[in-house]
Amino acid sequence: MNSGYLSLILLCITLILFASGWKELYVRSISHKGMLLFFALWIASSCLSVTIKKMHIQLVYILVFAISIAILFVIEGFIHKLHLLSIGLLLGSLHFLLQQLLEMDPILIVRNSDWDIALLLAFIAVVLQRNPLEQIAALSMGYLLGDMYQASIHPVEGYHHVGHSTFQDQWWLSVFAARTMTIILQAAYSGCRSMIRSWIERRGGWRK
């Protein structure tokens, strides 16, 4: 699949899920108007770019940066903000490290190196954070930093590209996978807790 198509497919799937009533599970704290504004801005910014010196920046990159700043702004508590920034820094460093490892040793690639990295980062984000907005912010910061590391450390002839189609695919895959995994884990936890509670109540009833 050509880069850029995955993000469009996941965007369409997300729209369908939200229209079907799944928004409350995925991003409860964001209003419908806010989500529609995000989708409109994403589609528009994915088609536009700016060039600053030797940096070719897709406007999606700036949109993801703005989302990260907005989420950091609404989070209460300095320590909480610092904790989220540390998770973003960790994910950014891991993003760059995984890129280098897969470039040096392609035998580690399972299916597609970009998708492998995205799914690994999603799993790590789920382990470190459960809150929807904070997951999105941490992953966003991770990709922003990872792209910037890649652009600054590896010199290229011509322009450095940030926020390109691969960035968009990875961001969407990570966010979608992280939220889906979180929902499944929470449902499994609630189900197991209900089963254990029911078993304990039945056992107590039998003893009586």
Secondary structure as UniProt FT lines:
FT   TURN            3..4
FT   HELIX           5..19
FT   TURN            20..21
FT   HELIX           23..26
FT   TURN            28..29
FT   HELIX           32..45
FT   TURN            46..47
FT   STRAND          49..52
FT   TURN            53..54
FT   STRAND          55..58
FT   HELIX           59..74
FT   HELIX           78..104
FT   HELIX           106..108
FT   HELIX           113..128
FT   HELIX           132..153
FT   STRAND          160..162
FT   HELIX           165..207
//
